[in-house]
């Protein structure tokens, strides 16, 4: 098992926490109703304390809600900007979608919930860009795809305190995936510019978000299988993809978590440098035993992913809970690695 060199340093160095996230509503002429609605919902206001309790910052970073003369959101020079035009367009797109799918059987509250979910994913996508820049994080994939992964990581790994099953985070992944599909339907003709864009195609982003949400919780997201959201050739990779992403983000962000967050989160993951060395020794000895299945079959498909085998080791050392062990077993059953007799 390869131990990343990033773990060869103190996972929690004395990173200076000199800044905070703060929120600004820029006056708007055309979208006052959306400003009033957002302030009533207190969505952005509720995110600021979470961000400041979770991440160390070397300087202040503004979250700005403003008119942009385009439907967009972006990060640049210590500022995350969410455009009213994007919120308005999302609202219109989902209103049309609700009419098409549900006729008159939907409410404004249901519409608002879906729009807020997309806004939440958008905020954390842009935060992904921000943290890569602020912390100078090393990445090896396209920036936009990395930011999509980060948004999924935050939505699924950091549930709201009053939502322990994290239905909100999973619904945000669902609604954002739907939004990408609706955008793809609106612009079906793929041009050279679309293929060359720094963002993945809307269709690809739909499948990515659906796959990661399913990988996080196959039971909650069973409808994705029932409704044929994820093709079988992608489905078998979803849990592996998701947990690989979680593993990577925890390593990258460890030096920048606040101490109280790092203490709880880093400990249960069991990913300290010393522990990985211990695990490396155990995995090397296990791989020499013919009783332990290899992680990849002759056809190149996963059989027992390394992270699943690691979970059993961690459970034996009381590093994770019984619930987390059971989730790993559910994954093995869902992938057909373990056969359950009726």
FIRODREN-67536 format. One record per residue (C-alpha): x, y, z; residue number from 0. Coordinates in nm, 3 decimals. Layout:
residues N
X, Y, Z, NUM
...
This chain:
residues 342
0.000, 0.000, 0.000, 0
0.143, 0.338, -0.103, 1
0.163, 0.597, 0.173, 2
0.123, 0.950, 0.029, 3
0.424, 1.169, 0.097, 4
0.190, 1.446, 0.210, 5
0.135, 1.247, 0.528, 6
0.504, 1.249, 0.610, 7
0.457, 1.590, 0.771, 8
0.270, 1.702, 1.078, 9
-0.099, 1.676, 0.971, 10
-0.188, 1.982, 1.177, 11
0.089, 2.241, 1.150, 12
0.064, 2.585, 1.308, 13
-0.127, 2.736, 1.018, 14
-0.211, 3.095, 1.098, 15
-0.584, 3.160, 1.129, 16
-0.604, 3.532, 1.059, 17
-0.924, 3.565, 0.860, 18
-1.294, 3.487, 0.834, 19
-1.559, 3.436, 0.575, 20
-1.810, 3.721, 0.568, 21
-2.131, 3.784, 0.374, 22
-2.234, 4.084, 0.163, 23
-2.555, 4.147, -0.027, 24
-2.484, 4.399, -0.302, 25
-2.788, 4.622, -0.369, 26
-2.995, 4.486, -0.656, 27
-3.243, 4.665, -0.879, 28
-3.381, 4.375, -1.083, 29
-3.379, 4.091, -0.828, 30
-3.506, 4.243, -0.504, 31
-3.753, 3.957, -0.456, 32
-3.466, 3.707, -0.457, 33
-3.265, 3.913, -0.210, 34
-3.567, 3.932, 0.021, 35
-3.626, 3.559, -0.012, 36
-3.264, 3.467, 0.057, 37
-3.253, 3.691, 0.364, 38
-3.580, 3.540, 0.488, 39
-3.443, 3.187, 0.440, 40
-3.114, 3.288, 0.610, 41
-2.934, 3.032, 0.393, 42
-2.606, 3.217, 0.345, 43
-2.618, 3.352, 0.698, 44
-2.631, 2.996, 0.827, 45
-2.324, 2.892, 0.625, 46
-2.089, 3.161, 0.754, 47
-2.060, 3.021, 1.111, 48
-2.005, 2.669, 0.977, 49
-1.727, 2.785, 0.746, 50
-1.555, 2.990, 1.015, 51
-1.579, 2.704, 1.265, 52
-1.433, 2.457, 1.015, 53
-1.154, 2.624, 0.818, 54
-0.852, 2.835, 0.906, 55
-0.801, 3.133, 0.676, 56
-0.491, 3.349, 0.627, 57
-0.712, 3.650, 0.541, 58
-1.080, 3.745, 0.510, 59
-1.281, 3.598, 0.222, 60
-1.603, 3.761, 0.106, 61
-1.915, 3.574, -0.008, 62
-2.092, 3.827, -0.229, 63
-2.449, 3.799, -0.360, 64
-2.478, 4.041, -0.649, 65
-2.595, 4.122, -0.999, 66
-2.337, 4.015, -1.258, 67
-2.503, 4.082, -1.597, 68
-2.475, 3.708, -1.658, 69
-2.596, 3.380, -1.508, 70
-2.285, 3.273, -1.326, 71
-2.095, 3.214, -1.003, 72
-1.720, 3.234, -0.957, 73
-1.426, 3.282, -0.724, 74
-1.158, 3.542, -0.779, 75
-0.916, 3.730, -0.555, 76
-1.057, 3.650, -0.210, 77
-1.418, 3.675, -0.323, 78
-1.684, 3.413, -0.394, 79
-1.960, 3.571, -0.600, 80
-2.304, 3.416, -0.650, 81
-2.503, 3.599, -0.915, 82
-2.871, 3.680, -0.881, 83
-2.907, 3.596, -1.250, 84
-2.800, 3.237, -1.178, 85
-3.050, 3.208, -0.891, 86
-3.327, 3.350, -1.109, 87
-3.245, 3.115, -1.398, 88
-3.238, 2.814, -1.163, 89
-3.577, 2.912, -1.022, 90
-3.729, 2.939, -1.370, 91
-3.574, 2.611, -1.484, 92
-3.709, 2.418, -1.185, 93
-4.053, 2.581, -1.208, 94
-4.080, 2.458, -1.569, 95
-3.952, 2.116, -1.463, 96
-4.207, 2.088, -1.180, 97
-4.492, 2.179, -1.415, 98
-4.376, 1.923, -1.669, 99
-4.334, 1.641, -1.415, 100
-4.596, 1.718, -1.149, 101
-4.852, 1.934, -1.325, 102
-5.027, 2.132, -1.054, 103
-4.923, 1.896, -0.772, 104
-4.632, 2.093, -0.629, 105
-4.587, 2.382, -0.392, 106
-4.374, 2.695, -0.378, 107
-4.201, 2.548, -0.071, 108
-4.096, 2.242, -0.274, 109
-3.967, 2.465, -0.553, 110
-3.774, 2.683, -0.308, 111
-3.619, 2.373, -0.150, 112
-3.479, 2.255, -0.484, 113
-3.348, 2.601, -0.572, 114
-3.173, 2.635, -0.234, 115
-3.020, 2.290, -0.288, 116
-2.867, 2.403, -0.617, 117
-2.746, 2.726, -0.455, 118
-2.582, 2.518, -0.181, 119
-2.394, 2.305, -0.432, 120
-2.293, 2.618, -0.621, 121
-2.156, 2.783, -0.307, 122
-1.943, 2.482, -0.221, 123
-1.826, 2.435, -0.578, 124
-1.691, 2.790, -0.567, 125
-1.551, 2.731, -0.219, 126
-1.357, 2.441, -0.369, 127
-1.195, 2.682, -0.614, 128
-1.128, 2.924, -0.331, 129
-0.958, 2.673, -0.103, 130
-0.742, 2.532, -0.383, 131
-0.618, 2.886, -0.444, 132
-0.592, 3.003, -0.080, 133
-0.414, 2.691, 0.045, 134
-0.227, 2.627, -0.282, 135
-0.357, 2.271, -0.281, 136
-0.205, 2.026, -0.533, 137
-0.463, 1.883, -0.773, 138
-0.420, 1.651, -1.069, 139
-0.754, 1.690, -1.246, 140
-0.941, 1.974, -1.420, 141
-1.020, 2.250, -1.171, 142
-1.393, 2.242, -1.241, 143
-1.419, 1.867, -1.184, 144
-1.215, 1.899, -0.864, 145
-1.454, 2.173, -0.745, 146
-1.750, 1.942, -0.820, 147
-1.585, 1.673, -0.607, 148
-1.529, 1.919, -0.324, 149
-1.893, 2.028, -0.326, 150
-2.000, 1.663, -0.298, 151
-1.750, 1.609, -0.017, 152
-1.891, 1.897, 0.189, 153
-2.256, 1.818, 0.120, 154
-2.223, 1.451, 0.209, 155
-1.956, 1.447, 0.481, 156
-2.075, 1.748, 0.683, 157
-2.449, 1.705, 0.754, 158
-2.653, 1.968, 0.936, 159
-2.682, 1.908, 1.309, 160
-3.061, 1.864, 1.289, 161
-3.033, 1.621, 0.995, 162
-2.823, 1.325, 1.115, 163
-2.922, 1.106, 0.818, 164
-2.812, 1.389, 0.586, 165
-3.118, 1.386, 0.366, 166
-3.054, 1.754, 0.289, 167
-2.705, 1.698, 0.153, 168
-2.817, 1.404, -0.056, 169
-3.117, 1.599, -0.188, 170
-2.881, 1.882, -0.282, 171
-2.676, 1.637, -0.488, 172
-2.995, 1.509, -0.651, 173
-3.136, 1.851, -0.737, 174
-2.804, 1.977, -0.872, 175
-2.775, 1.668, -1.090, 176
-3.128, 1.735, -1.219, 177
-3.032, 2.097, -1.286, 178
-2.739, 1.986, -1.502, 179
-2.968, 1.753, -1.696, 180
-3.221, 2.033, -1.750, 181
-2.941, 2.259, -1.873, 182
-2.831, 1.985, -2.112, 183
-3.186, 1.954, -2.247, 184
-3.198, 2.329, -2.304, 185
-2.878, 2.319, -2.508, 186
-2.880, 1.980, -2.686, 187
-2.646, 2.071, -2.971, 188
-2.294, 2.006, -2.850, 189
-2.044, 2.229, -3.024, 190
-1.665, 2.226, -3.031, 191
-1.678, 2.500, -2.767, 192
-1.884, 2.276, -2.537, 193
-1.641, 1.986, -2.567, 194
-1.344, 2.217, -2.511, 195
-1.492, 2.394, -2.208, 196
-1.313, 2.380, -1.875, 197
-1.633, 2.235, -1.725, 198
-1.736, 1.879, -1.802, 199
-2.046, 1.847, -2.017, 200
-2.371, 1.895, -1.825, 201
-2.460, 1.533, -1.896, 202
-2.130, 1.417, -1.745, 203
-2.181, 1.632, -1.436, 204
-2.525, 1.479, -1.392, 205
-2.380, 1.128, -1.386, 206
-2.089, 1.229, -1.162, 207
-2.309, 1.380, -0.891, 208
-2.559, 1.095, -0.907, 209
-2.280, 0.837, -0.884, 210
-2.112, 1.002, -0.584, 211
-2.441, 1.040, -0.398, 212
-2.521, 0.675, -0.463, 213
-2.171, 0.575, -0.353, 214
-2.225, 0.762, -0.027, 215
-2.562, 0.600, 0.055, 216
-2.696, 0.331, -0.183, 217
-3.008, 0.277, 0.029, 218
-3.124, 0.639, 0.032, 219
-3.048, 0.675, -0.337, 220
-3.196, 0.345, -0.453, 221
-3.433, 0.543, -0.678, 222
-3.134, 0.622, -0.897, 223
-3.117, 0.254, -0.986, 224
-3.492, 0.209, -1.013, 225
-3.518, 0.509, -1.246, 226
-3.206, 0.419, -1.446, 227
-3.005, 0.727, -1.349, 228
-2.672, 0.545, -1.340, 229
-2.569, 0.288, -1.606, 230
-2.447, -0.044, -1.473, 231
-2.094, 0.004, -1.607, 232
-2.059, 0.318, -1.388, 233
-2.256, 0.194, -1.089, 234
-1.996, -0.061, -0.980, 235
-1.741, 0.218, -0.934, 236
-1.953, 0.471, -0.743, 237
-1.865, 0.381, -0.383, 238
-1.501, 0.346, -0.473, 239
-1.498, 0.684, -0.650, 240
-1.671, 0.859, -0.363, 241
-1.452, 0.724, -0.084, 242
-1.135, 0.786, -0.285, 243
-1.245, 1.151, -0.307, 244
-1.318, 1.172, 0.067, 245
-0.978, 1.019, 0.144, 246
-0.801, 1.272, -0.077, 247
-0.984, 1.578, 0.055, 248
-0.919, 1.485, 0.417, 249
-0.547, 1.455, 0.348, 250
-0.537, 1.785, 0.157, 251
-0.741, 1.980, 0.410, 252
-0.604, 1.834, 0.734, 253
-0.358, 2.120, 0.795, 254
-0.635, 2.377, 0.750, 255
-0.918, 2.238, 0.962, 256
-0.983, 2.409, 1.291, 257
-0.849, 2.199, 1.579, 258
-1.193, 2.098, 1.710, 259
-1.300, 1.978, 1.365, 260
-0.971, 1.805, 1.297, 261
-0.974, 1.623, 1.630, 262
-1.310, 1.453, 1.579, 263
-1.292, 1.401, 1.204, 264
-0.932, 1.293, 1.162, 265
-0.947, 1.046, 1.452, 266
-1.238, 0.836, 1.325, 267
-1.095, 0.825, 0.974, 268
-0.778, 0.667, 1.118, 269
-0.557, 0.841, 0.866, 270
-0.264, 0.961, 1.075, 271
0.084, 0.905, 0.939, 272
0.176, 0.651, 1.208, 273
-0.143, 0.454, 1.156, 274
-0.093, 0.433, 0.781, 275
0.251, 0.286, 0.834, 276
0.097, 0.025, 1.062, 277
-0.175, -0.042, 0.809, 278
0.080, -0.069, 0.530, 279
0.256, -0.350, 0.715, 280
-0.072, -0.533, 0.775, 281
-0.185, -0.497, 0.416, 282
0.148, -0.624, 0.281, 283
0.124, -0.937, 0.495, 284
-0.242, -0.985, 0.399, 285
-0.168, -0.962, 0.029, 286
0.073, -1.254, 0.063, 287
-0.208, -1.480, 0.184, 288
-0.398, -1.671, -0.081, 289
-0.709, -1.643, 0.138, 290
-0.731, -1.267, 0.083, 291
-0.888, -1.172, -0.253, 292
-0.692, -0.924, -0.464, 293
-0.835, -0.576, -0.515, 294
-0.862, -0.612, -0.894, 295
-0.982, -0.903, -1.103, 296
-0.811, -1.028, -1.419, 297
-1.063, -0.822, -1.619, 298
-0.946, -0.505, -1.444, 299
-1.266, -0.455, -1.243, 300
-1.272, -0.401, -0.866, 301
-1.328, -0.709, -0.654, 302
-1.263, -0.598, -0.298, 303
-1.149, -0.233, -0.300, 304
-0.864, -0.148, -0.064, 305
-1.078, 0.096, 0.131, 306
-1.327, -0.185, 0.213, 307
-1.052, -0.415, 0.341, 308
-0.912, -0.125, 0.542, 309
-1.250, -0.071, 0.708, 310
-1.249, -0.424, 0.849, 311
-0.902, -0.366, 0.989, 312
-1.005, -0.033, 1.140, 313
-1.313, -0.191, 1.297, 314
-1.098, -0.461, 1.456, 315
-0.884, -0.186, 1.607, 316
-1.194, 0.009, 1.719, 317
-1.109, 0.296, 1.490, 318
-1.458, 0.311, 1.336, 319
-1.810, 0.228, 1.450, 320
-2.023, -0.077, 1.383, 321
-2.251, 0.133, 1.159, 322
-1.959, 0.219, 0.933, 323
-1.864, -0.147, 0.913, 324
-2.222, -0.240, 0.820, 325
-2.221, 0.023, 0.543, 326
-1.911, -0.144, 0.398, 327
-2.086, -0.481, 0.406, 328
-2.391, -0.328, 0.233, 329
-2.158, -0.204, -0.040, 330
-2.011, -0.552, -0.088, 331
-2.360, -0.698, -0.118, 332
-2.474, -0.426, -0.360, 333
-2.172, -0.494, -0.584, 334
-2.227, -0.870, -0.580, 335
-1.896, -0.934, -0.402, 336
-2.085, -1.100, -0.118, 337
-2.375, -1.323, -0.215, 338
-2.667, -1.337, 0.030, 339
-2.874, -1.654, 0.012, 340
-3.254, -1.609, 0.042, 341
